[in-house]
């Protein structure tokens, strides 16, 4: 089994991104699965092109995208991606689409193809906070999750795609009082546990446990 794990480059006011820094530290194999690492640009459109190129070059079984969610205190596998770009800030190329469909021929939304509840359970089992998220936002994180799921449904039908958000690093919150953060070592450990759950639940249904929210 091969799992493509991507992480975004820094964006906005930040000079680092915990997503790619944690991806770089992942082991080369996790529970027998080969880990293929890829840095992707925080850019609408271009991020999907980079991922598509790598999918064409490798026999990939799963794609796990990793992105920064400043303000969240836990690791959050995303349940759904919506067919909409609505950027609060420009991406790294200055693009700022407002209410633009990602794929005119795509579904309104796609659900993750990963066992998100099993991933949360595995992260908690190594002593780290985690929960299922029901919104990946409307910035490049949601964009790449939707694009990869669109590709998985239309072009790369043996690939299963999904996304997980991670918190700020401590260095990023020095000038952001009250913002939660998690160490790079813990983020990496949590990602490894999540990927382990993907491997273990390959071909099986997700855990039928509570993971919903009231709001």
C-alpha positions, 0 to 999 in steps of 0.5 A, spaced: 500 500 500 502 507 498 499 513 501 500 520 499 501 525 504 501 532 503 502 538 507 501 545 505 507 551 504 506 557 509 501 562 507 498 569 510 502 572 515 506 565 517 513 563 515 512 556 517 506 551 516 505 545 521 502 541 516 508 540 511 513 540 517 510 534 520 509 531 514 517 531 513 518 528 520 513 522 518 517 515 517 517 512 511 513 506 512 507 506 517 504 499 519 507 496 512 504 502 508 509 506 504 509 513 505 510 518 499 511 525 502 509 531 498 509 539 499 503 543 495 502 550 494 497 554 498 494 556 491 487 555 488 488 550 482 495 549 482 495 545 488 490 540 485 495 540 479 501 538 483 497 532 486 494 530 480 501 530 477 504 525 483 498 521 482 500 520 475 507 518 477 505 513 483 501 507 484 497 511 490 492 507 494 490 513 499 491 520 499 491 524 506 492 532 505 494 535 511 493 543 513 493 548 518 487 550 522 489 556 526 484 556 532 483 549 533 486 545 539 485 538 536 487 534 530 481 534 526 479 529 520 475 532 515 468 529 514 466 533 508 468 537 502 464 542 499 464 545 491 465 552 493 471 557 493 470 563 498 477 566 500 477 570 506 484 572 504 488 571 498 492 565 496 500 565 495 499 567 488 494 573 490 488 569 488 481 570 492 475 567 489 469 569 492 463 564 491 466 560 485 464 553 484 471 548 484 468 543 479 462 545 475 461 538 473 462 535 480 457 534 486 455 539 491 459 535 496 463 529 497 464 525 503 471 523 505 473 516 503 477 515 510 475 512 516 475 519 520 472 516 526 477 510 527 482 516 525 480 520 531 480 514 536 487 512 534 489 519 535 486 519 542 489 512 543 496 515 543 494 521 548 492 527 543 486 530 542 482 529 536 475 530 533 471 529 527 470 536 523 464 537 519 467 543 515 474 544 512 472 551 511 472 554 504 479 556 503 485 552 499 484 546 504 477 545 502 479 546 495 484 540 495 480 536 499 474 537 494 479 536 488 482 530 490 475 527 492 473 529 485 479 526 482 478 519 486 470 519 483 472 521 476 479 519 474 483 515 479 478 511 481 482 506 485 484 512 490 481 514 496 482 521 499 481 525 505 484 531 509 486 532 516 487 539 520 492 540 525 493 546 530 498 552 530 505 550 533 507 554 539 512 558 535 506 561 531 502 563 537 507 567 541 504 573 538 497 570 538 495 571 545 490 565 547 490 561 541 491 554 542 498 550 539 501 543 539 508 541 539 511 539 532 512 532 535 505 531 537 502 533 531 507 528 527 505 522 532 498 524 531 498 524 524 502 517 524 496 514 529 491 517 524 495 514 518 495 507 522 488 507 522 487 508 515 491 502 514 488 498 519 481 499 516 483 498 509 477 495 506 473 495 512 467 500 514 469 506 519 467 505 526 460 506 528 461 511 534 459 517 536 462 523 532 457 528 531 456 535 534 450 539 536 453 545 532 
